[in-house]
Every structure is written in C-alpha cells, then in structure tokens.
Amino acid sequence: MKTVAEEDWDIMMAKISPNHKYLVYAFNNIGKIEMNVLETKLEITWKSPVFQMGRLVV
C-alpha cells in the first residue's frame, strides 16, 4: 500500500475518475471543506476553491 493523500484534518471522501487518471478528495480544514485533485501518474496535486457556509469561495 502507498499513501497518496495526507492532510492535517479528516479526509471526508475520495473518488477516482473512471479512467483512473485523477483522484478527487475532500477534507475538513478548520470548518471549511476543501477539495484537491491529484493527477495519479505524475502525482501532481491541484488545490480547489473553498466551500464555506453553502458558498464557493475563490
């Protein structure tokens, strides 16, 4: 086994794309839900906007 995503707070969900190219995961970051996308072959992670109180914060 290999750790592919690690955060300071709870990882709430993770889903791999149908072609296994991307892993999308969401985690709690001090009351904010954040989502990251990991490109699985190159292991590059993109940070996504923050969801706060029902709004998308960019």
C-alpha positions in Angstrom: 0.0 0.0 0.0 1.0 3.6 -0.6 -0.3 6.9 0.9 -1.4 9.1 -1.9 -3.1 11.9 0.0 -2.4 13.2 3.5 -3.9 16.2 5.2 -3.8 17.7 8.7 -7.6 17.1 9.1 -10.2 14.5 8.2 -10.4 13.3 4.6 -14.1 13.0 4.2 -14.4 11.4 0.7 -12.2 10.3 -2.1 -13.1 9.2 -5.7 -11.0 8.1 -8.6 -12.0 9.0 -12.2 -13.3 6.3 -14.5 -10.1 6.3 -16.5 -8.0 6.2 -13.2 -6.2 9.4 -14.2 -7.4 11.6 -11.3 -8.2 11.2 -7.6 -10.5 13.8 -6.1 -10.7 14.1 -2.4 -12.4 16.4 0.1 -11.3 17.2 3.6 -12.2 19.4 6.5 -9.8 22.3 7.1 -10.8 24.0 10.3 -14.5 24.2 9.4 -14.0 24.7 5.7 -14.5 21.9 3.2 -11.6 21.8 0.7 -11.2 19.6 -2.4 -8.0 18.6 -4.1 -7.4 16.8 -7.4 -4.4 14.5 -7.7 -3.1 13.5 -11.2 -2.3 9.9 -10.4 0.5 9.2 -12.9 2.6 12.4 -12.3 1.4 12.8 -8.7 0.6 16.5 -9.1 -2.0 18.0 -6.8 -4.2 20.9 -7.6 -5.9 22.9 -4.9 -9.5 23.8 -5.5 -11.7 26.6 -4.2 -13.1 26.5 -0.7 -16.7 25.8 0.2 -17.8 27.9 3.1 -21.3 28.2 4.6 -23.0 27.0 1.4 -20.9 29.3 -0.9 -18.0 28.7 -3.2 -15.1 30.9 -2.2 -12.4 31.5 -4.8 
